Amino acid sequence: DPNNKLLADVCEFLQYLEVSRHYGDNNPTLKDNYNIGDREILVFWDYSCMYQRSDGGVTLMQLDSFERGLGSINVVYAHVGTLCLLCTKNYPVVERKGYKDSAWPYFEMLVSMLIKHANMAVDLPAALDWIRMKGSEIARGTPGDQANCSIYWLYQHVRRADRQLPVGPPTFDGEIVNKKATNGSDIVFLMKKF
């Protein structure tokens, strides 16, 4: 993503979260269900937050950090308190397989939908469609339909977009062998991890 298109999309989503964070604060039902309130927003970007073996020249300490991170990465995706942005759109510099045809993104998507509320796994392109269509006034800070300040409607739109029921390990094993992994041994690793 040398042109930072994905970064710009993530920032646009985060801007909407920031602007809508206090919608309904004066109503306990809305406050508890439809805003993020004063919670901090922290971003963990898996590929860039973990040293990559493919970068070449990694130190033993960096390799150890990568291995430890890889050992618990599924906890980050599956945790009920983690909002996962599923970047299902390709931002190609080189021709790549689609999101659901690539092993790691497919694994990450399924793990992020295992146990947590449906609202906590957000398809980024679907969310941006809604933000651009309905929430643009709010994101720009101009007066608009105040109901668009509620993340509830964003979640409703995204939930309809591409939510998938959890799959069991045998189903996952049968599907992951047909996915593309840069490192072929990752397929076996992902089967064990799932």
C-alpha positions as CSV (number, residue, x, y, z in Angstrom):
1,D,0.0,0.0,0.0
2,P,2.7,2.6,-1.0
3,N,0.0,5.2,-1.6
4,N,-1.5,4.7,1.9
5,K,-5.0,4.0,0.6
6,L,-5.7,1.4,3.3
7,L,-4.3,3.7,6.0
8,A,-6.6,6.5,4.7
9,D,-9.6,4.2,4.9
10,V,-8.7,3.1,8.4
11,C,-8.3,6.8,9.5
12,E,-11.7,7.7,8.0
13,F,-13.3,4.9,10.0
14,L,-11.4,6.0,13.2
15,Q,-12.5,9.6,12.6
16,Y,-16.2,8.5,12.5
17,L,-15.7,6.6,15.8
18,E,-14.2,9.7,17.3
19,V,-16.9,12.0,16.2
20,S,-19.7,9.6,17.2
21,R,-18.1,8.5,20.5
22,H,-20.6,10.3,22.8
23,Y,-23.9,9.9,20.9
24,G,-26.6,9.3,23.4
25,D,-24.5,10.0,26.6
26,N,-27.6,11.4,28.3
27,N,-29.7,8.3,27.6
28,P,-28.5,5.1,29.6
29,T,-29.8,2.7,27.0
30,L,-28.1,4.5,24.1
31,K,-24.9,5.2,26.1
32,D,-24.5,1.5,27.0
33,N,-25.2,0.1,23.5
34,Y,-24.5,2.7,20.9
35,N,-21.4,4.6,21.5
36,I,-17.8,4.1,22.6
37,G,-17.8,6.8,25.1
38,D,-14.5,7.6,26.8
39,R,-12.9,4.3,25.9
40,E,-9.5,4.7,24.3
41,I,-9.0,3.6,20.7
42,L,-5.8,1.7,20.2
43,V,-4.8,0.3,16.8
44,F,-2.9,-3.0,16.4
45,W,-2.1,-3.5,12.7
46,D,-0.9,-7.1,12.7
47,Y,1.5,-7.1,9.7
48,S,3.2,-3.9,10.6
49,C,3.1,-4.3,14.4
50,M,5.0,-7.6,14.2
51,Y,8.5,-8.1,12.8
52,Q,8.2,-10.2,9.6
53,R,10.6,-13.0,8.8
54,S,10.2,-12.0,5.1
55,D,11.8,-8.6,5.8
56,G,15.2,-10.2,5.9
57,G,17.9,-9.3,8.4
58,V,15.7,-9.7,11.5
59,T,17.6,-10.1,14.8
60,L,17.1,-13.1,17.1
61,M,15.2,-10.7,19.5
62,Q,12.9,-9.6,16.7
63,L,12.4,-13.2,15.6
64,D,11.5,-14.2,19.2
65,S,9.1,-11.2,19.3
66,F,7.5,-12.4,16.1
67,E,7.1,-16.0,17.3
68,R,5.6,-14.9,20.6
69,G,3.2,-12.6,18.8
70,L,2.2,-15.3,16.4
71,G,1.6,-17.7,19.3
72,S,-1.2,-15.5,20.7
73,I,-2.4,-13.6,17.7
74,N,-5.7,-15.5,17.7
75,V,-6.4,-14.1,21.2
76,V,-6.3,-10.6,19.8
77,Y,-8.7,-11.4,17.0
78,A,-11.1,-13.4,19.1
79,H,-11.2,-11.3,22.2
80,V,-14.7,-10.0,22.9
81,G,-13.3,-6.5,23.6
82,T,-11.5,-6.2,20.3
83,L,-13.1,-4.4,17.4
84,C,-11.7,-6.1,14.3
85,L,-11.6,-4.2,11.0
86,L,-11.7,-6.7,8.2
87,C,-10.0,-5.0,5.3
88,T,-11.7,-7.1,2.6
89,K,-10.9,-4.8,-0.3
90,N,-7.6,-5.3,-2.1
91,Y,-5.2,-2.4,-2.5
92,P,-3.1,-4.1,-5.1
93,V,0.5,-3.1,-5.9
94,V,1.0,-6.6,-7.2
95,E,-1.7,-9.0,-8.3
96,R,-2.9,-10.9,-5.2
97,K,-5.6,-13.4,-4.3
98,G,-8.8,-12.0,-2.8
99,Y,-9.3,-11.6,0.9
100,K,-11.2,-14.8,1.4
101,D,-8.9,-16.7,-0.9
102,S,-5.8,-15.8,1.1
103,A,-5.0,-18.1,4.1
104,W,-4.1,-15.6,6.8
105,P,-6.9,-13.1,6.2
106,Y,-9.4,-15.9,6.0
107,F,-8.2,-17.3,9.3
108,E,-8.3,-13.9,10.9
109,M,-11.8,-13.2,9.7
110,L,-13.1,-16.5,11.0
111,V,-11.4,-16.2,14.4
112,S,-12.7,-12.6,14.8
113,M,-16.3,-14.0,14.3
114,L,-16.1,-17.0,16.7
115,I,-17.3,-15.8,20.1
116,K,-17.8,-12.1,20.2
117,H,-20.8,-9.9,19.4
118,A,-21.5,-9.5,15.7
119,N,-20.8,-5.8,16.0
120,M,-17.2,-6.4,16.9
121,A,-16.1,-7.7,13.5
122,V,-16.6,-4.9,11.0
123,D,-16.1,-5.2,7.3
124,L,-14.2,-2.0,6.5
125,P,-15.5,-1.4,3.0
126,A,-19.1,-1.9,4.0
127,A,-18.6,0.5,7.0
128,L,-17.0,3.1,4.8
129,D,-19.9,2.8,2.3
130,W,-22.3,3.6,5.2
131,I,-20.2,6.4,6.6
132,R,-19.8,8.0,3.2
133,M,-23.5,7.6,2.4
134,K,-25.2,8.4,5.8
135,G,-22.5,9.7,8.1
136,S,-20.6,12.1,6.0
137,E,-22.2,15.2,7.7
138,I,-21.2,13.8,11.1
139,A,-17.7,12.8,10.0
140,R,-17.2,16.4,8.6
141,G,-18.5,17.9,11.8
142,T,-21.4,19.6,10.1
143,P,-25.0,19.4,11.3
144,G,-26.9,16.5,9.9
145,D,-29.2,13.7,10.9
146,Q,-28.3,13.1,14.5
147,A,-29.3,9.5,14.3
148,N,-26.3,9.0,12.0
149,C,-24.2,9.8,15.1
150,S,-25.2,6.4,16.5
151,I,-22.8,3.6,15.7
152,Y,-25.9,1.4,16.0
153,W,-26.9,2.2,12.4
154,L,-23.3,1.6,11.1
155,Y,-23.3,-1.8,12.9
156,Q,-26.7,-2.7,11.4
157,H,-25.5,-2.0,7.9
158,V,-22.2,-3.8,8.3
159,R,-23.8,-6.8,10.0
160,R,-25.9,-7.4,6.9
161,A,-22.9,-7.0,4.6
162,D,-20.8,-10.1,5.1
163,R,-21.3,-11.8,8.4
164,Q,-20.5,-15.5,8.4
165,L,-21.5,-18.1,10.9
166,P,-18.6,-19.7,12.8
167,V,-17.2,-22.9,11.3
168,G,-15.7,-25.9,13.2
169,P,-12.1,-27.1,12.8
170,P,-13.0,-29.9,10.3
171,T,-14.7,-27.4,8.0
172,F,-11.8,-24.9,8.4
173,D,-9.2,-27.6,7.6
174,G,-11.1,-28.5,4.5
175,E,-11.3,-24.9,3.4
176,I,-7.9,-23.6,4.3
177,V,-6.0,-26.1,2.1
178,N,-7.5,-24.3,-0.9
179,K,-6.3,-20.9,0.3
180,K,-3.2,-19.1,-0.8
181,A,-0.3,-18.7,1.7
182,T,3.0,-17.1,0.9
183,N,4.7,-19.6,3.0
184,G,3.2,-23.1,2.4
185,S,3.9,-24.3,5.9
186,D,1.5,-21.6,7.2
187,I,-1.5,-23.8,6.1
188,V,-0.6,-26.5,8.6
189,F,0.2,-23.9,11.3
190,L,-3.2,-22.3,10.8
191,M,-5.0,-25.6,11.0
192,K,-3.3,-26.2,14.4
193,K,-4.0,-22.6,15.5
194,F,-7.7,-22.7,14.6
